[in-house]
């Protein structure tokens, strides 16, 4: 009833899962991951205990295949289960029970494993694997692209309903307090994978930290533009004079907190160009709504 992909990024250690199903709120039952340990997709009448138990097995030194063997052996309904596990080295394994609805199967490769059941055909998992390998970019984006390619190849025979992506990174969560770098779920939607990709763009602007190459100095005409916007929005009452002084800086800091750019707020004379573009866009929308 589901197709999923688990993956590892050797460049930064990210681990993640992306999943789609003709089943509501699939994000609460199938993806599990822990930074530095591994990622797991448990599906097809899923045994949700496989998530935490599988991560514990990896934590204690089991390989993905050993973890699957232990989990499946202990489950009397093993023939109805499907499971994929990847560890923090990229080693991975998957399992498909004999009673999973056709087409059911998996395919694995370097740093990824794809698994699915009730699929239009084997081409679904093959297309997902090819998509993961060909896409160049962040792990979350690679995983979602693989889902999209699977859907384009026929996806779940029964249709679409929900999707989720989970990527973990050490101290990658909000404020650096946990490892939930990306955690997005679409409960019920006509095109859940496309909706997942849309929500990801909101997530990355809100929760990701600034890349050094995206920072520019606030001075001259840019400082005047920011002062003008902040004045109209009620956060600044000083002169519009191109001087990015401490008062203007504090006003921009407060405005960015108000607009939920928390992770990209700064206490120096730099601003993130992605935030700047979004501020400009939202300001135009604000002006049109007045």
JONORTA-V383406 format. One line per field, one symbol per residue. ss: DSSP state (@ for helix, = for strand, . for the rest). psi: psi as a letter, one per 40 degrees, with the letter a starting at -180 (. if undefined). burial: + if it has 24 or more other C-alpha atoms within 12 Angstrom, else -. Layout:
ss = ???
psi = ???
burial = ???
This chain:
ss = .=======......=======....@@@..====...======.....@@@@@@@@@@@....@@@@@@@@@@....@@@.======....=====........=====..=====..=...@@@@@@@@@@@@....@@@@@@@@@@@@@@...=.....=======.....@@@...=======.....@@@@@@@@@@@@@@@@....@@@===..@@@@@@@@@@@@@.............@@@@@@@@@@@@@...@@@.....===@@@@@@@@@@@@@@@@@.
psi = eiiihiihhedeeiiihiiiighifeeeddhiihhecaihhhagfigeedcddddddddeeiiddddddddddehefdeeiiihhiaeeeiiiihhideihihhiihiaheihiiiifididddddddddddddhhaiddddddddddddddedahdeaidiiihhhihhfeaheeeaegdhghhhdhidgddddddddddddddddiihhdeehiihibddddddddddddeeeheaigeehgadddddddddddddeffdeeiifafiihdddddddddddddddde.
burial = +++++++++---++++++++++++++++++++++++++++++++++++++++++++++---++++++++-++-----++++++++++++++++++++--++++++++++-+++++++++++++++++++++++----++++++++++++++++++++-++++++++++++-+++----+++++++++++-+++++++-++--++++++++-------+---++-++++++--+-++-+-+--+++--+++++++++--+-++++++--++++-+++--+---+-------
